[in-house]
Amino acid sequence: MIYGVGTDIVEIKRIKDAVEKWGEQFLKRIFTENEIAYCCKKKDPFPHLAVRFAAKEAVIKAISSEDRLIKIGNFKNIEILNHPSGKPFIKIHTSHFPLLTSHFIIHLTLTHERNYAVATVVLETKNS
């Protein structure tokens, strides 16, 4: 059963402008060292940064509910990583992460094209 769905779209230029204006201060406030290193290895890091920003927003939307089961804290507590195959996955750095993964399967999809980056997160309840 689907517990929550979150989708977010980010204009890539918005992230590029923030990085150009605030530099490392912006990057370190939003992204983990692993995310920054991964994105900066790319020819154009901004689509990769933007899609991770969108994914963090999508995670918050997917887990938000009236009862607020999971509390995230800040964006750096949500980390978007990649398996060796390239498939992205989410790691949440909070004491609630074991609770989240014991109750839910987390599905994540990322895409970026020219001007926009989009991420969707689906939380599916595990069968007991």
FITORVEX-878065 format. One record per residue (C-alpha): x, y, z; residue in one letter. Coordinates in pm, whole numbers, plus 50000, padded with zeros to 5 digits. Each point is the difference from the previous one (the first is absolute). Layout:
N
XYZA/...
***
This chain:
128
500005000050000M/501205035249921I/500595020850313Y/501295031749837G/501115015249673V/502175030649954G/501015017149677T/502055031349954D/501295019549703I/502925024350017V/501255024149739E/503684991349956I/500925036849957K/498635007250347R/502524976150156I/502815013049778K/499205035850101D/500004990550369A/503374982749969V/501465029549810E/498685024550259K/500634980850322W/502624974549891G/501124973650245E/497805014750274Q/496894990549800F/501354966049898L/500964990150355K/496655011550141R/497974978549758I/502184970949885F/502204974050168T/503674996349915E/499184968349803N/497375018149792E/502295029449929I/502874977049898A/497754979449772Y/498505030449826C/503305018549962C/501484970449811K/497475006449724K/500745022549702K/497055021950103D/499264995250371P/496915022250012F/497404975449860P/501254974050247H/499865024350292L/496555011949894A/498564965049975V/501334991750347R/498415031850134F/496704989349838A/500364965150150A/500455014250350K/496815020349956E/498194969349864A/501084979450303V/498565025950236I/496745000749804K/499744962149992A/500494995250374I/497945029850108S/496644991050141S/497645012950261E/501684978950267D/503575009249890R/501314964750062L/503545008749890I/501875032050082K/502895008549766I/501605031150147G/501885015949711N/500904993049637F/503424985950086K/498254972150191N/498674987449667I/502744985949780E/499544989249639I/502574973949906L/500504975749712N/500494962649994H/502944987949786P/497414993349728S/499165037150000G/496544995550154K/499375027650255P/498924993250356F/499205019950311I/501754999150334K/498555020150284I/502365009850281H/497655000450294T/499044976550278S/496724994649813H/501694983449698F/499814964350141P/496295005850072L/499485013149649L/501784970949829T/498364974050223S/496525011949899H/500505012349645F/501614992249668I/501315032949861I/499805004449623H/501905028849837L/500265012049645T/502055029649876L/500155017549667T/501345032249857H/499665015349655E/501305033649879R/498435024350247N/498324978250261Y/500704972250248A/497204977950132V/499894974250277A/497244977250122T/499974979850320V/497444973250084V/499744984350345L/498474965649980E/498994982450321T/501624966250055K/497754970150046N/500214986750354S/
***
